[in-house]
Structure formats: C-alpha cells, structure tokens
Amino acid sequence: MVDTRLDKMHAIAKRFNDNGTIDQLTMRKIDALAMSAKNEEMTAARIKSIRQREHISQGVLATVLNMSSESVKKWEQGKTQPQGAALRLLNVIDKKGIEAVI
C-alpha cells in the first residue's frame, strides 16, 4: 500500500516536471528518493545474516521489530516473509545497523 501511494506521488511529480512546474534537478532528487524508499525483499538467509552480523538473538530482533520470536524464526526458515513495517525496519538495519532503529 505504501508503495502504491509512493508510486502515485512520483507520477504526480513527473507530471509537474513535464509541464515545467518542477525543474530537472528537483525531479532527479525525487526519482532518487522514490527508488531508495522501495523496500528490498528479504530472503531467509539474508535475515539470518543480518541478525548474526549484529550479534543479536531471534528474540532481540523480534523485540526491535515489535514482532514475535516465532515470526523471526519462520522468516529465517523461509516459511514466511516479513511485510510492511518489519520489512522496512529490516532494510534500515541492513543498511545502517541496529543502532539506527533502537
């Protein structure tokens, strides 16, 4: 849902750029922001790798993400995938470290 809203806002900005309301430099910045805001999918191995790199347990990661330990366990086993806010936070942790979200 967030991606849909982001796509709509990006399309509006593109129309403004097409009619000259937004200059090229601003449009390039908006393009970059829109691309960076999209969540990258998380594989089971990647989630486990992030957790191990940060030296935290499944329980600690679950607490940071406001999820259950069982959810994190299922993600790492590849049974389910993180969605929404949990996926966004995992992307932040992956790029900036656990300190960025605690």
Steps between C-alpha positions, in 0.01 A plus 500: 500500500781740585668418169175578317475842664866564430450406135203737475695789655792430269265506198360837612852640533579367151197683358612820675843452346349444156310830516797692643379548859787286636850544355724212389727515806205473738353217291828307517495536880139379512591205275786406731282525809226291342746228403668491841166487683399174337555205729734228390373148551662298776600138450524262793879491471524878487289546814713247688818665370385844618413363843833320535696803376332711769571230763141479619264211568172434324323623813687830503436556129133420557482755782669770289253433216202471738438147373493158663805275518296244310462745209876555479555125520257441210669773294840338552359160405347645184145407605376860490641838399501829690248758383427867561676676785707195593638478146577871496680477837699197382616701200607786729687258729668343198619836366572694820530246781282420800593829668295687240174356632558476875 
